[in-house]
Amino acid sequence: MKPEPGRSGTATVREDGPPNDAELPGTGPSPVGGPEPSALSVPALTAPEVFAALNGSPRGLSAAEASARQTRYGPNELPGVGRGHVWRRLAAQFTDLFAVVLLVSSLITFLAYTLEEPRDPATLQLALAILGVVLLNAGIGFAQEYSAERTAESLQAMVPHTCRVLRDGEPQELPARELVPGDLVLLEAGDAVSADCRLVEAHDVAVNNAALTGESDAVARVADPVPDGPALEARNCVFMGTDVVAGTGRAVVCAIGTATEFGRIFRLTAEAPRQQTPLQRQVAAMARRVAGVALATGALLFAIRAPGGQPFVDTFVFSLGVMVALVPEGLPATLSVSLAIGVRRMARKHALVKQLLAVEALGSTSVVCTDKTGTLTQAEMTVVQLWAGGVAHAVSGVGYGPVGEVADAGAVRELLRTAALCSNARLVPPAGREGWRVLGDTTEGALLVAAGKAGLDPAEEEARTPRVAEYPFDSDRKLMSTVHRDGDDTYVACVKGAPLELLARCDAVEWEGARAPLTDALRDRVVAAADGMAAEGLRVLAVARRQVAGAHPALGDVESGLTLLGLTGMYDPPRPEVRDAVDACRRAGIRIVMVTGDHPLTAEAVARRVGIVRGPAPSVATGAQLDALDDAGLDALLADSAELLLCRVSPEHKMRVVTAFQRRGEVVAVTGDGANDAPALKHADIGVAMGASGTDVAREAAVMVLLDDSFASISTAVGLGRSVYRNIRKFLIYLFSHNIAELAPILAATFAGFPLVPITAVQVLAIDLGSDVLPALALGAEPMERDVMDSPPRPRRERLFSASVMGRILFLGGIQAIGVCAVFFWHIHASGIPYADFTKTDPVYREAITMVQAGIVVSQFFNALAVRTDRQSVFRVGLLSNPWLLAAGGFGIGLMAAISYAPPLQAVFDTAPLAPADWAVLTGFGALLLAAEELRKWVLRRRVAAPKGETR
Ligand SMILES: Nc1ncnc2c1ncn2[C@@H]1O[C@H](COP(=O)(O)OP(=O)(O)OP(=O)(O)O)[C@@H](O)[C@H]1O
């Protein structure tokens, strides 16, 4: 799990890191303000010695000291990625296959010019034009790469990355870049470690050091001194870039920024090779194929023309020009731009995509496995029901303010007191216009509020019975336990968790004011009460207690032989925007599977509220049932159930379900927030992490981070992903079809024995790089179509250049080709001059080739409009709905007019002024192309079912 440089605890902006004296003592030059490393080794020190050595304190640093150290050591950051290699990266733009072919062509053309007798300025022009193409292409590529990098950096910066520290004795949440040496960091499972630290307190801490060691197994960490040794092996140190996967602890920061172990490795790591997405690879492969065709065509034309009496150099330069003209210059850059536009649009809709790959995968998502709390619901829990001693109580009042009240029965107070003691959340009183806020887990916050409503003060209770040990909640056990001192030498364990899990560990129950053995009959009544709450969509937690011997009993002793105190039921309102998003996914043929640790009845009630379940009987499978299924059984379950809820599952189940869906050929998006969701997030086609509530580990493993945690943002991102794919297809059809229009007249003239070219290489370059680039970009930025979510997902294996795409390229290119051949030969024949008498300077010839170039430009304008829709009439979508496209097309025609009428450009392009009637003829041809497309779409619409992914 290697974090990208600049992620874990760092942002990628600074060129210079903090000074080296902020390093981990014992591994580097010197600790902060301490003696020389030889005299001191932090791993070997006791906790008080660590504080002394780093000028820290168990209450953390003071605000003033922290700010002084920040000035001294600078921010906790790593330098930006890949900066400082500008020249190398610019040079790399000239080494790709296209660039090399073009450079060699330019050189040969230049040599041909020097050998020519007499020298023809057109040959020199061509050599320079090809060189210009290479420079322009490299410039676009470089600028594009640079801007993609900036986008990635700014997106990274938007992903919240904070850490918790103790300053002036108060816990605070800080941006990781503000950490300074000597800070006391509070760590818990799911945190990414933001600096190199020495643990001074550790409760079952385990970390994953994969980013540093490549070893992905969790390793235990302790707070005790350990003997000197290699830094990474110090069992009481945690390092930047690694993750805490279990336990809680406190640690003192020893090194930040580039002085950390991660910083050292980062400095040594060469820039990672840029990964291409499958889409980019397909386009590159297609471009190479076209380049191959161009080469073959050039060679063929040379072979045909060489024996025909033309000067050798002329024929050679001509063939080379044709070849260069057919190379799809600028295509990869256009593709990257349109993917980057998609990424930016998604970011505006709260979905941060970390890799371009996700943009295209999103478009073909067919299954979304979603969490419940926070994603479908608002994660604002309120305890609305209590059940204690066989009696149910309603809790009035809403929100976090202690406005309502609960029945002040003794049993209820004990239930809430125990629940509050067993909570890590904190309630922050209203500040200004804000209401009460919960710090920490919202489930626990709701319990604290309920305790407040019963007249209890959680802080006072904690002071009376201080906590001496904690066994944190984990979604496998579905329980959390704490141990408290409640007398001189007596201890009580407070346990809360999922009702069935907790009941299995109880042997007594508080019943009508007394402790009664938990008989089967009583157990059934508890289960019935829990089911009743769950069926109303409430999250149910059971609470139990027992006396234990000693302050640190084994987990097995704490979580057995318990006495059940009662149940709490909390309501979490669904997010209002989710219903529409769920509808959109349904229309788009995307299956939504709810994956939750909650009770099946709670899950079903919530699923109904947000529209995931509509039928009378959804399939519900629990984690235990999944365990009992082999792979074939799981496949059958996934295949047979249209509405599926997976309940009481752990993150391991999530992973299994994702894999099973992928076996069925589905493209799976999965949400996750916990550290142990990371494997499923990584394995899924699109791992979606929660930006607001998720853990750092989940955010690192995911390719998409939702800033607002809402399911609706996933649905929007899928829509945008589809739209990006459609747009790419549009401009590919647009660009490749005109290649046919460029090649056809050349071939026709060659075979008809016409001695000159119907369009020169320089003219073709003017089209490819002048008039076609902007419309292609405008097509790549087409707004999201309204019907984008009205068709089923694109099949995983569908190729970008599918038969239908190739068919359209041939259809549109074919019409254009017929049009330009017709105008050229009509012009030539109308003059009555025999073919053999034509020279390059002949006005009729110059007019004819101007007609060919203008014909392609004008028909490309109509072509751009035609490719905007697949099957819907473009007039229904609105001719004006993409003003950029019209402006880009207008620019192309303006450029063409300049080439036709401006004398300096006429000299460069060998063109002639066109008459208004000529433009009218060309516009007529263009309109015919649009009409033919409209007719084709009309026929398609008349056909019954739409092929997948093409409804427009
Ligand atoms: N802080 C907690 N302490 C004790 N038990 C808890 C706590 N949070 C949740 N539980 C219990 O564990 C069960 C599973 O919770 P978990 O948080 O693993 O589910 P989840 O998959 O995150 O749920 P969701 O899909 O609603 O987000 C809950 O139904 C609840 O009964």
The ligand as a Gaussian input file, in Angstrom:
#p B3LYP/6-31G(d) Opt

LIG

0 1
 N      -19.183000       2.349000      18.330000
 C      -19.807000       1.178000      18.430000
 N      -19.745000       0.470000      19.564000
 C      -20.346000      -0.713000      19.674000
 N      -21.076000      -1.266000      18.711000
 C      -21.211000      -0.608000      17.547000
 C      -20.578000       0.639000      17.362000
 N      -20.871000       1.059000      16.093000
 C      -21.642000       0.111000      15.564000
 N      -21.858000      -0.901000      16.409000
 C      -22.628000      -2.110000      16.189000
 O      -21.997000      -2.880000      15.187000
 C      -22.860000      -3.082000      14.084000
 C      -22.046000      -3.003000      12.838000
 O      -21.514000      -1.717000      12.756000
 P      -20.511000      -1.284000      11.617000
 O      -20.107000       0.097000      11.955000
 O      -19.516000      -2.328000      11.368000
 O      -21.490000      -1.298000      10.421000
 P      -21.320000      -0.581000       9.038000
 O      -21.165000      -1.583000       7.985000
 O      -20.311000       0.517000       9.140000
 O      -22.749000      -0.015000       8.989000
 P      -23.279000       0.955000       7.918000
 O      -23.499000       0.196000       6.699000
 O      -24.541000       1.386000       8.594000
 O      -22.295000       2.053000       7.746000
 C      -23.927000      -2.009000      14.219000
 O      -25.148000      -2.438000      13.710000
 C      -24.013000      -1.768000      15.702000
 O      -24.926000      -2.659000      16.281000

